[in-house]
Amino acid sequence: MISRLGFKPTKRAGIKSDDIRTTDEITIVIPVKDNQNGIDIFLTEFFRTQTADNFPKEIIIVDNNSNPAIEIRNDFPISVRLFKCKKIGPASARNFGVKQAQTDWILFTDSDCVPTESFITGYLKVQNGSVGYAGNIKAHRQDIISKYYEQQEILVPPKVYEQPNKPRPDYLITANCLVWRQAFEKVGGFNEQIKIAGGEDIDLGFKLLNIGQLTYAFDSIAKHNFGDGLRDFRERFRRYGQGNRIVSELYELDLTPKMFKPNKRTLTNYVLAFLQHRWLTSGYLIDTTSWGK
């Protein structure tokens, strides 16, 4: 299997990153819009689960037009900085955050993610010169829909086998990924024309694959709060469908959603898989001329 999405990297360079020696070489960047509770939970859990030996250099939070504006305390043991980005979309917010960072490595996550003890240290175990590393995502809650997300590995990039028994990520997902800043800047960062939270991380992963390698870091685990009920499920997959359409236009790929069987064969999961396909398709058919504006 070359790629589940059909993308074939055209290596323009074969650059290798510098290894991370300490977690102090990492900056965490979190874009946020209208999720004060998520930011509060992230920071509380982060400093509850991490030890001083594992702290990153800093945490940068980028408020992307929240109403009311995001607020944070200023009594943390490391630098936690809050910025505002007026340009619409998480791609713009993340690019803005990287520009403020003081380190060579950027750990991207989301405001609805919850860190675990291995969130940072899991990346130190797999250093091999890659320009990007895909972390792991588990469900924060144990309701039926959250379990389905985890069983389907919705926020874990699919595996590509270029060598037997050595899978690499097809792309990166910004709920949990670590990127070498030099490579990030070399490919121009996130595409700010993509205004929605969908497709911008796939695009970044493809661009990074053109100049270097991506590697899994399964021991780096963050938990994701997937929201409430079928309404959130519908809106998420409609947005992902729209993001896939944008990627298909950028790379001339046919990403029309296909029917599939759930990884865990239960009646409930078959129903959810049917709805996932239905709402992915409805999103994919949305006119993307304005790219989510």
Phi, psi and omega in degrees: 000119179285310180195137179297330180269349179094004181280132177241112181300143173245095189297112175267343178202158179239057187283151177236143182277164170279145177290150175275123180270321178221159180293346178292353177269009185244138169245132174269130179241126182232113170279149180210140173222117175057044178218063178300319181298320179297317178296318179299316180295315180303309184295319179298312181291326180299309184281349172278325187265340184261147174261164182301328180292339184253007182294142170283176177297319186193164171238126179247123178250129183244110179280116184257071175069040176288149177220106003287165182296149178291143177231149175223159174283174179233029184242040181267156182285349173230173180290122172237110186248140181246127178236164176242134177238119183276337179293134188288136170111147179295333177299312179296318181296318179293318177301319179298317180297319180298322180298333180272348188290151182253009186233171180270350180237136182240124176257110180270136172211179185242163183288347176257021175256152180236121183287153172245178182302329184264009185308314181265313187295335178301333180283334183287344185277348190237021183299122181211021179087003178292157179267350178205147181230134180264116178279182185254149178230128172245165178281138178284325181248171185239027173286170187301315183290320178298319177298322179297314177306315182291316180298325179276354183052049184301324183252026171240123182301142178295157183276141172238133181250101173268339174226146180304133175064015178230079181285151170235161177291142176293331180193195176243153173236126191280005170296331179195096175207152181243129186230137176286125188298322181299320178290319178304314180288327181297325181266004176087013178067205179283148178282107185284355172288339177274107187270344183264167175271074181182119178096335184291328179280327174298315179301316179298316180300317178298317181295321179293325178295337178287344183237351182193199183247154172245147183222147174285145170230072187296338180283346174274112187241129167238150177256141185247131174272105189277007177086186188250125163069187186290333180297313178295320177303313180297310184294324179298312185282333172295320178293318178296323177297319177295320178297320177297323179296319178298314179297320180298324179286324179293322189244010179054051178246151174264100182252027176305125182302138178247148175296149182210164176262140179294154180296323175252116190276086172237160180301316180300317181291327175296320177296315180295322177297319177299314180292321177302311179299317181299314184280330170300316181296318180296324176290321181297330182274355177292141177296119182256018181306321182269359177053049171086010179292000000 
